[in-house]
Amino acid sequence: MALPISAIGWLLFGPGTADAAVRTPKKPVVNEYRGVKVADDFQWLENADDPAVRRWTDLQNQHSRATLDKLPARPIGSHQTGRVAYFSARGPSFLHAGLCFMCSNGLGERRV
């Protein structure tokens, strides 16, 4: 049985953490795509230049930082984040017009 996200947060961080989270206001917008109306309560967050979005993002970052800094394992593994982010990635090879192609992120071989 899958636990809801709030239950997982409560188990990991204890009671009261979810209450301290920044509330995200809903600002409903309805868009129509190929004749189908789709409601989006959070489309307003897509405009990163909007001062309200910047304030919301800053508050979210402050809350995230305060929560992550309390975790005992965070200082131990935080130095590895940069190493993991820059590993070489190659996609699957494929044939086209008798030639074999392979995609790469261009970073070359790196230790992970």
C-alpha positions as CSV (number, residue, x, y, z in Angstrom):
1,M,0.0,0.0,0.0
2,A,1.4,3.4,-1.0
3,L,1.6,6.1,1.6
4,P,0.4,9.6,0.8
5,I,3.2,12.2,0.5
6,S,2.0,13.9,3.7
7,A,2.4,10.6,5.6
8,I,5.9,10.1,4.2
9,G,6.9,13.6,5.2
10,W,5.5,13.0,8.7
11,L,7.5,9.8,9.1
12,L,10.7,11.4,7.8
13,F,10.5,14.8,9.5
14,G,8.1,14.4,12.3
15,P,4.8,16.1,13.1
16,G,4.4,19.8,12.3
17,T,6.6,19.9,9.3
18,A,3.8,19.9,6.7
19,D,2.1,22.7,8.7
20,A,5.3,24.9,8.4
21,A,5.4,24.5,4.6
22,V,4.7,27.4,2.4
23,R,1.1,27.4,1.2
24,T,0.6,27.7,-2.5
25,P,-2.4,29.8,-3.5
26,K,-4.6,28.4,-6.3
27,K,-5.2,30.8,-9.1
28,P,-7.4,28.9,-11.5
29,V,-6.9,29.3,-15.3
30,V,-8.7,27.3,-17.9
31,N,-6.9,26.7,-21.2
32,E,-8.4,25.0,-24.3
33,Y,-6.3,22.5,-26.2
34,R,-7.8,21.0,-29.3
35,G,-11.3,21.6,-28.0
36,V,-10.6,20.2,-24.5
37,K,-10.7,22.6,-21.6
38,V,-8.0,22.0,-19.0
39,A,-8.0,23.7,-15.6
40,D,-4.6,24.6,-14.1
41,D,-4.6,26.1,-10.6
42,F,-0.8,26.7,-10.6
43,Q,-0.1,28.1,-14.1
44,W,0.7,31.5,-12.4
45,L,3.9,29.9,-11.1
46,E,5.3,29.5,-14.7
47,N,6.1,33.2,-14.9
48,A,9.4,33.4,-13.1
49,D,9.6,37.2,-13.6
50,D,6.5,37.8,-11.6
51,P,7.3,39.3,-8.2
52,A,4.7,37.1,-6.5
53,V,6.4,34.0,-8.0
54,R,9.8,35.2,-6.9
55,R,8.5,35.7,-3.3
56,W,6.9,32.2,-3.4
57,T,10.1,30.7,-4.7
58,D,12.2,32.4,-2.0
59,L,9.9,31.2,0.7
60,Q,9.9,27.6,-0.7
61,N,13.7,27.7,-0.8
62,Q,14.0,29.0,2.8
63,H,11.6,26.2,4.0
64,S,13.5,23.5,2.0
65,R,16.9,24.7,3.3
66,A,15.6,24.7,6.9
67,T,14.2,21.2,6.5
68,L,17.2,19.7,4.8
69,D,19.7,21.3,7.2
70,K,18.0,19.4,10.1
71,L,18.6,16.0,8.5
72,P,21.6,14.2,10.1
73,A,22.7,12.5,6.8
74,R,22.7,15.7,4.8
75,P,26.1,17.0,5.6
76,I,27.7,13.6,5.0
77,G,26.4,13.2,1.5
78,S,26.1,16.9,0.4
79,H,29.7,16.9,-1.0
80,Q,28.8,14.2,-3.5
81,T,26.0,16.1,-5.2
82,G,28.3,17.8,-7.7
83,R,30.0,14.6,-8.6
84,V,26.8,12.8,-9.3
85,A,25.4,15.7,-11.4
86,Y,28.2,15.6,-14.0
87,F,28.5,12.0,-15.0
88,S,28.7,11.1,-18.7
89,A,25.4,9.9,-20.2
90,R,25.0,8.0,-23.4
91,G,21.7,7.2,-24.9
92,P,20.8,4.0,-26.7
93,S,22.3,3.6,-30.1
94,F,20.0,3.4,-33.2
95,L,20.3,2.7,-36.9
96,H,19.3,5.1,-39.6
97,A,20.0,4.8,-43.3
98,G,22.5,2.0,-42.6
99,L,24.5,4.1,-40.1
100,C,24.7,3.6,-36.3
101,F,24.2,6.7,-34.1
102,M,24.6,7.1,-30.4
103,C,23.6,10.2,-28.3
104,S,25.8,11.7,-25.6
105,N,25.7,14.6,-23.3
106,G,29.2,15.5,-24.3
107,L,30.7,15.5,-20.9
108,G,33.1,12.7,-21.6
109,E,33.9,10.0,-19.1
110,R,33.7,11.0,-15.5
111,R,33.8,9.1,-12.2
112,V,30.6,8.9,-10.3
